[in-house]
Amino acid sequence: MKITLKIITVLFVSLLISCGGKEEKKEEAVTYKKKEPTEKKVTPKVESVKASEKVDLTNKGVGPITSLELPAEIDDAMVTKGADIFKKMCTACHREGKKFIGPAPNGVLERRTPEWVMNMILNPEEMTQTDPLAKELLIEFNGSPMANQNLTEEEARAVLEYFRTLK
């Protein structure tokens, strides 16, 4: 029994010595510095033009208007009617001279064809589904689709005439 007690004591002491008291040094991980390439690749910057600033005077859009000739002189009576319609129906989303929920109408005829503008007013659902420029505008303006105000062609033409006066 004494021998068993001595063996147990020796095992216990050796266990205590082997498990504690020593601090192990942690080895630092070896890191390799990545070499810079000797040739730097130059990627050309693609300047992205916002859809509202793009100029496209060839696209006529999708809708009932396929051809429209604007007279040289502005019809003041039509402008008055168009301004009234714009203020009643469009100012919830559009502001003169600044971006709002939708683009500003100022100078729109310098960037778009009259047919495209008329088709966007008269047929906004189909335009945003099929016309590439209208799709880009939808994305630019956070997916806010233009509401169809159910204007007649005559009313849309009056709004277009009003847009001709906005610079």
C-alpha positions in Angstrom: 0.0 0.0 0.0 2.9 2.3 0.7 4.3 1.6 -2.7 0.9 2.4 -4.3 0.7 5.6 -2.3 4.2 6.6 -3.5 3.4 5.9 -7.1 0.2 7.9 -6.9 2.0 10.8 -5.3 4.8 10.7 -7.9 2.2 10.6 -10.7 0.2 13.5 -9.1 3.3 15.7 -8.7 4.5 14.9 -12.2 1.1 15.8 -13.5 1.2 19.1 -11.6 4.6 20.0 -13.0 3.8 19.1 -16.5 0.5 21.1 -16.7 1.3 24.4 -15.1 3.8 27.0 -14.5 5.4 27.4 -17.9 4.3 30.1 -20.3 4.6 29.2 -23.9 5.9 31.8 -26.2 3.4 32.3 -29.1 5.2 32.4 -32.4 4.4 35.3 -34.6 2.9 34.4 -37.9 5.2 34.9 -40.8 3.9 37.4 -43.2 5.1 38.0 -46.7 4.9 41.4 -48.3 3.2 41.3 -51.6 5.2 42.9 -54.3 3.7 45.7 -56.3 3.5 45.0 -60.0 6.1 46.8 -62.0 3.6 47.8 -64.6 0.6 49.6 -63.5 -2.5 48.9 -65.4 -4.3 52.1 -66.5 -8.0 51.5 -66.8 -9.8 54.2 -68.7 -12.4 56.0 -66.7 -15.8 55.6 -68.2 -17.6 58.8 -67.5 -21.1 58.0 -66.7 -23.7 60.5 -67.9 -27.0 60.6 -66.0 -30.0 59.6 -68.0 -31.6 63.0 -67.3 -28.5 64.7 -68.8 -28.1 62.5 -71.8 -28.9 64.0 -75.2 -30.8 61.8 -77.6 -32.5 63.7 -80.4 -33.2 60.6 -82.5 -35.3 58.5 -80.2 -39.1 59.1 -80.7 -40.2 56.7 -77.9 -43.0 54.3 -77.8 -46.6 55.5 -78.1 -49.2 57.2 -80.3 -47.0 60.1 -81.5 -44.7 59.1 -84.4 -44.2 62.5 -86.0 -44.5 66.1 -84.7 -43.5 69.3 -86.2 -43.1 72.3 -83.9 -43.7 75.7 -85.4 -41.0 78.3 -85.1 -43.2 80.6 -83.0 -44.5 79.7 -79.6 -48.3 79.7 -79.2 -48.9 81.8 -76.1 -52.4 80.6 -75.5 -51.2 77.0 -75.7 -48.4 77.9 -73.2 -50.9 79.3 -70.7 -53.0 76.2 -71.0 -49.9 73.9 -70.7 -48.6 75.8 -67.7 -52.0 75.4 -66.0 -52.1 71.6 -66.7 -48.5 71.2 -65.6 -49.1 73.0 -62.3 -52.3 70.9 -61.6 -51.1 67.5 -62.8 -47.3 67.4 -62.7 -45.9 69.5 -59.9 -46.4 66.6 -57.4 -43.3 65.1 -59.0 -41.6 67.7 -61.2 -40.2 71.1 -60.3 -39.1 73.8 -62.7 -35.4 74.2 -62.6 -34.6 71.4 -60.2 -34.6 67.7 -59.8 -37.4 66.4 -57.5 -39.1 63.0 -57.6 -38.8 63.3 -61.4 -36.5 65.3 -63.7 -36.9 69.1 -64.2 -38.6 69.9 -67.4 -36.3 72.8 -68.2 -34.5 72.4 -71.5 -36.0 69.0 -72.1 -36.4 69.7 -75.8 -32.7 70.3 -76.1 -32.2 66.7 -74.9 -35.2 64.8 -76.3 -37.3 64.8 -79.4 -40.8 66.3 -79.1 -42.3 62.9 -80.0 -40.4 61.3 -77.1 -41.7 63.9 -74.6 -45.3 63.5 -75.9 -45.1 59.7 -75.7 -43.6 59.9 -72.2 -46.6 62.1 -71.1 -49.2 60.0 -72.9 -47.8 56.5 -72.5 -45.5 56.3 -69.4 -46.1 52.7 -68.5 -45.0 51.3 -71.9 -42.2 53.8 -72.2 -40.6 52.7 -68.9 -41.0 49.1 -69.9 -39.6 49.2 -73.5 -37.7 52.5 -74.1 -34.1 52.3 -73.0 -33.8 55.9 -72.1 -37.0 55.8 -70.1 -35.7 52.7 -68.3 -32.5 54.6 -67.3 -34.6 57.5 -66.1 -36.6 55.1 -63.9 -33.4 53.8 -62.4 -31.9 57.3 -61.9 -35.1 58.5 -60.1 -35.1 55.5 -57.6 -37.7 53.5 -59.4 -40.4 56.1 -59.2 -42.4 55.6 -62.3 -44.1 58.4 -64.0 -47.9 58.4 -63.3 -50.2 58.3 -66.3 -52.3 61.4 -65.9 -54.6 60.3 -68.7 -54.0 63.6 -70.6 -55.4 64.0 -74.1 -53.0 64.5 -77.0 -54.1 68.2 -77.1 -53.4 68.6 -73.4 -50.0 66.9 -73.7 -49.2 69.1 -76.7 -50.0 72.2 -74.6 -47.7 70.9 -71.8 -45.0 70.4 -74.5 -45.5 74.0 -75.7 -45.1 75.2 -72.1 -41.8 73.2 -71.9 -40.6 75.1 -74.9 -40.6 78.3 -72.8 -38.5 76.8 -70.0 -34.8 77.2 -70.5 
